[in-house]
Amino acid sequence: MSLSDLAAIGSLVSSIAVLVSLIYLGVQVRQTDRNQQAAIRHGRSSRLVDITLAATDASVADAVSKGLAGADDITSTQINQFLFYMIAFFNDAEDAFYQHEQGLLNAEAYASFTASWRWALSTPGWRVAWKQRRSLYHGLFAQFMDGLIAEAQVRGATDAVAQWHADIAKEKVAVSMP
């Protein structure tokens, strides 16, 4: 075996090693992308849980309830509590919107996000909160939200307690039936 044969074998082995390294790098990049997507989803989910749990505080819960219903007896403090609560949701929505724009939120998650906002913006409290705080948001996100408001069919506020009792009664009947 000549020196040129050994050089050719060395070159072949080197090329195979480079190919294996590139495949490994591709696998690692893909895994990093999955981990990044999971971290983004986790961060978004954690934010939404935190926002939602904030409404379990009695005074905030009362403010949110009155704000959503458009209650006549809502106080100035409750309006501020409600609006700041809504700003937290709007900020989360803005982040989710731009995550989708940048390819970081998949189509299925974006469809759920859009459907939930379309539903939320069909209630008077959410609509008024957006209209009063819209000036805080710009660009494509503001246009997106304005579009959802235009698409959403306005529905009146419901009596949450009466609706709860009616739904519970239906479930109890369903459980008691053979």
SVG drawing of the C-alpha trace seen along z (x, -y; Angstrom):
<svg xmlns="http://www.w3.org/2000/svg" viewBox="-82 -56 86 58">
<polyline fill="none" stroke="black" stroke-width="0.4" points="0.0,0.0 1.5,-3.3 1.5,-6.6 -1.1,-7.9 -3.4,-5.0 -3.1,-5.7 -3.8,-9.4 -6.9,-8.4 -8.1,-6.2 -7.4,-8.9 -9.4,-11.4 -12.3,-9.0 -12.3,-8.4 -12.1,-12.1 -15.0,-12.7 -17.1,-10.1 -16.3,-11.7 -17.3,-15.1 -20.6,-13.6 -21.3,-11.9 -20.5,-15.2 -22.9,-17.1 -25.7,-14.6 -25.1,-14.8 -25.1,-18.6 -28.4,-18.5 -29.9,-16.2 -28.6,-18.5 -30.0,-21.6 -33.4,-19.9 -33.4,-18.9 -32.5,-22.4 -35.4,-23.8 -37.8,-21.3 -36.4,-22.3 -36.8,-26.0 -40.4,-25.4 -41.1,-23.6 -39.7,-26.4 -41.7,-29.0 -44.9,-27.0 -44.1,-26.5 -43.4,-30.2 -46.7,-31.2 -48.7,-28.7 -47.1,-29.8 -47.9,-33.4 -51.6,-32.6 -51.8,-30.5 -50.4,-33.4 -52.8,-35.9 -55.7,-33.6 -54.7,-32.8 -54.4,-36.6 -58.2,-36.7 -58.7,-34.3 -57.9,-37.2 -61.3,-38.2 -61.1,-41.9 -59.7,-41.2 -62.2,-38.5 -65.0,-40.9 -63.5,-43.6 -63.1,-41.2 -66.6,-39.8 -68.1,-43.3 -65.9,-44.5 -66.8,-41.5 -70.5,-42.0 -70.4,-45.7 -72.0,-46.1 -73.4,-49.4 -72.1,-49.3 -68.4,-48.9 -66.2,-51.3 -63.3,-53.4 -60.8,-51.0 -62.5,-48.0 -62.3,-49.5 -58.6,-50.0 -58.2,-46.5 -60.1,-45.1 -58.2,-47.2 -54.8,-46.2 -55.9,-42.6 -57.0,-43.0 -53.6,-44.6 -51.9,-41.5 -54.0,-39.5 -53.4,-41.9 -49.7,-41.8 -49.7,-38.0 -51.8,-38.0 -49.3,-40.4 -46.5,-38.1 -48.3,-35.1 -49.2,-36.9 -45.6,-37.9 -44.4,-34.4 -46.6,-33.1 -45.4,-35.7 -41.8,-34.6 -42.7,-30.9 -42.4,-30.1 -46.1,-29.3 -47.4,-26.5 -50.6,-26.8 -52.7,-24.6 -51.8,-26.7 -52.4,-29.9 -55.8,-28.6 -56.7,-28.0 -55.3,-31.4 -57.4,-33.1 -60.6,-31.2 -60.3,-32.1 -59.7,-35.8 -62.6,-35.9 -64.8,-34.4 -63.4,-36.8 -63.8,-39.9 -67.5,-39.0 -68.2,-40.2 -68.8,-43.8 -66.1,-44.0 -63.3,-42.7 -64.4,-44.9 -64.4,-48.1 -61.1,-47.2 -59.5,-46.7 -61.0,-49.9 -59.9,-51.9 -56.3,-50.5 -55.8,-50.1 -53.5,-53.1 -50.9,-51.0 -50.5,-48.6 -49.3,-49.2 -48.6,-47.5 -49.8,-44.2 -51.0,-43.1 -53.3,-46.1 -54.7,-45.4 -55.2,-41.7 -57.1,-42.6 -59.2,-45.2 -60.0,-42.5 -61.1,-40.1 -63.3,-42.7 -64.9,-43.3 -65.5,-39.6 -66.7,-38.7 -70.4,-38.6 -71.3,-40.7 -73.0,-38.7 -74.6,-40.1 -73.2,-39.5 -74.5,-36.4 -75.4,-35.8 -72.5,-33.5 -74.1,-32.2 -77.4,-31.3 -75.5,-29.7 -73.4,-27.7 -76.4,-26.4 -78.2,-25.5 -75.2,-23.7 -74.7,-21.8 -78.4,-20.8 -78.0,-19.4 -75.0,-17.4 -76.7,-16.0 -79.6,-14.9 -77.3,-13.2 -75.5,-11.4 -78.7,-10.2 -80.0,-8.7 -79.3,-5.0"/>
</svg>
